[in-house]
Amino acid sequence: MKLRSPENSPLMDSLPTPKDYACSSSASLNSTDHKKLSRRHEREGSPKCYYCDTDENITVEHFLLSCSKYEEIRSELLCQLQGELEAIGATGFQVWQRFSQSSPACQSQIILGERSFGALEDEAIRQFRTQYTARAWSERIVI
């Protein structure tokens, strides 16, 4: 059985491209949208994040921990994660302490489930990861 490359699959043909999102009239965009569109066009093909005003590269670590676009979601869900871990007891409290004192690279590994602590702790972290990615995905701006 011969596998198709993703670029040649019928599914890829049906997905919208950045050109599909272009506005027909620039008059319909407010100044904030113009800035975002301009920043996105400047960074098209660049590894720089076009969702925030930093010059950070778009990486998993940036998306999970520092992109200002998702700060509100991240803060709310991290607070919720802290409460859930501390409610587990001493081991959950220790996991939260380890997480909050770790480097961003280590925090990313914990969020992604690359480090395991115990069934209850891992489930709380998995829920954070699932909720964060779902909410951040729905908040993204596609121009």
C-alpha positions as CSV (number, residue, x, y, z in Angstrom):
1,M,0.0,0.0,0.0
2,K,1.5,3.3,-1.1
3,L,1.0,6.2,1.4
4,R,0.5,9.7,0.1
5,S,2.5,12.5,1.4
6,P,0.4,15.0,3.5
7,E,0.9,17.7,0.9
8,N,-0.8,15.6,-1.8
9,S,-3.8,14.4,0.3
10,P,-7.3,15.4,-0.6
11,L,-7.7,16.7,3.0
12,M,-4.9,19.2,2.5
13,D,-6.6,20.5,-0.6
14,S,-9.7,21.2,1.4
15,L,-8.0,23.2,4.2
16,P,-8.0,27.0,4.0
17,T,-4.7,28.7,3.2
18,P,-3.6,32.1,4.7
19,K,-4.8,33.7,1.4
20,D,-8.3,32.4,2.1
21,Y,-8.4,34.6,5.2
22,A,-7.4,37.8,3.4
23,C,-9.9,40.6,3.7
24,S,-11.4,41.9,0.5
25,S,-11.5,45.5,1.9
26,S,-9.0,46.9,4.3
27,A,-11.6,49.4,5.4
28,S,-13.3,46.6,7.3
29,L,-10.3,46.3,9.6
30,N,-9.7,48.5,12.6
31,S,-6.2,49.7,13.5
32,T,-5.5,46.8,15.9
33,D,-6.4,44.3,13.1
34,H,-4.2,46.2,10.7
35,K,-1.2,45.9,13.1
36,K,-1.9,42.2,13.6
37,L,-2.2,41.6,9.9
38,S,0.9,43.6,9.2
39,R,2.9,41.8,11.9
40,R,1.6,38.4,10.6
41,H,2.7,39.3,7.0
42,E,6.1,40.4,8.2
43,R,6.5,37.2,10.1
44,E,5.0,34.8,7.5
45,G,7.6,32.1,7.1
46,S,9.4,33.4,10.1
47,P,9.7,31.4,13.4
48,K,8.6,34.6,15.3
49,C,5.3,34.5,17.1
50,Y,2.7,36.7,15.5
51,Y,0.2,36.4,18.3
52,C,2.2,38.5,20.8
53,D,4.4,41.6,20.6
54,T,7.6,39.8,21.5
55,D,10.3,38.7,19.2
56,E,10.2,35.2,20.6
57,N,10.1,32.2,18.3
58,I,6.9,30.2,18.2
59,T,7.8,27.1,20.2
60,V,5.8,24.7,22.3
61,E,7.4,26.3,25.4
62,H,6.5,29.8,24.2
63,F,2.9,28.7,23.5
64,L,2.5,26.9,26.8
65,L,4.2,29.4,29.1
66,S,4.9,32.9,27.8
67,C,2.8,33.9,24.8
68,S,1.0,37.0,26.0
69,K,-2.0,36.2,23.8
70,Y,-2.9,33.3,26.1
71,E,-1.9,34.9,29.5
72,E,-5.4,35.1,30.9
73,I,-6.2,31.5,30.0
74,R,-2.9,30.3,31.3
75,S,-3.2,32.1,34.6
76,E,-6.7,30.9,35.3
77,L,-5.9,27.3,34.5
78,L,-2.5,27.3,36.4
79,C,-4.4,28.6,39.4
80,Q,-6.9,25.8,39.0
81,L,-4.1,23.2,38.5
82,Q,-2.4,24.4,41.7
83,G,-5.7,24.0,43.6
84,E,-6.3,20.5,42.2
85,L,-2.7,19.4,43.0
86,E,-2.8,20.8,46.5
87,A,-6.2,19.1,47.1
88,I,-4.5,15.7,46.4
89,G,-2.4,16.2,49.5
90,A,1.3,16.2,50.3
91,T,2.4,14.6,47.0
92,G,0.3,17.0,45.0
93,F,1.7,19.9,46.9
94,Q,5.2,18.6,46.2
95,V,4.4,18.3,42.5
96,W,3.2,21.9,42.4
97,Q,6.3,23.1,44.2
98,R,8.5,21.3,41.8
99,F,6.6,22.6,38.8
100,S,6.5,26.3,40.0
101,Q,10.2,26.3,40.8
102,S,11.3,24.6,37.6
103,S,12.8,26.1,34.5
104,P,10.4,26.8,31.6
105,A,11.9,23.8,29.7
106,C,11.1,21.5,32.6
107,Q,7.6,23.0,33.0
108,S,6.9,22.3,29.4
109,Q,8.0,18.7,29.9
110,I,5.7,18.4,32.9
111,I,2.7,19.9,31.0
112,L,3.3,17.6,28.0
113,G,3.3,14.6,30.3
114,E,7.0,13.7,29.7
115,R,7.4,13.5,33.4
116,S,5.2,11.3,35.6
117,F,4.4,11.8,39.2
118,G,1.5,9.6,40.0
119,A,-2.0,8.8,38.7
120,L,-3.9,11.6,40.4
121,E,-1.2,14.2,39.8
122,D,-0.7,13.2,36.1
123,E,-4.5,13.4,35.5
124,A,-4.6,16.9,36.9
125,I,-1.8,17.9,34.6
126,R,-3.4,16.2,31.7
127,Q,-6.7,18.1,32.3
128,F,-4.7,21.4,32.4
129,R,-3.0,20.5,29.1
130,T,-6.3,19.5,27.4
131,Q,-8.2,22.6,28.6
132,Y,-5.4,25.0,27.8
133,T,-4.9,23.8,24.3
134,A,-8.7,23.7,23.6
135,R,-9.2,27.2,24.9
136,A,-6.1,28.7,23.3
137,W,-7.0,27.2,20.0
138,S,-10.5,28.8,20.2
139,E,-8.9,32.2,21.1
140,R,-6.5,32.4,18.2
141,I,-7.1,35.0,15.6
142,V,-7.0,33.9,12.0
143,I,-6.7,36.9,9.7
